[in-house]
Amino acid sequence: MESLWLLDSVTTVFSGIQLPEGQVDGIYFNTIVADLSRFQSGTSLPQIIRWMEAMYGYLSAPGGGQIRHGMNLSDDIRLNSNEARLYCNLIRSYIEYLLIEHERLARA
């Protein structure tokens, strides 16, 4: 759960960044990644964002992974330890990718 919220928080580094195609005006995950996707069309970033959004949406949904703010760890949790490791590794990879992309875009 904390890793998912860290991914959410890391995207805020893009808020306000000026790109040749426009400024990222979003302040929340969904609006920030929508701006990035729109401004970086023709690159890998929109596809990677679609994968992040799909994972983020699934994990946050009550009918999906059920990893959300206020989750009670005493309740029946659908994720097993293998799935949890997979999601943590994916999130870690996405965070690293986003930080490197931010550095690259900020220099442009």
Buried (B, 14 or more C-beta within 10 A) or exposed (E): BEBBBBBBEBBBBBBEBEBEEEEBEBEEBEBBBBBBBBBBEEEEBBEBBEEBBEBBEBBBEEEBBBBBEEEEEEEEEEBEEEEBEEBEEBBEEBBEBBEEBBEEBEEE
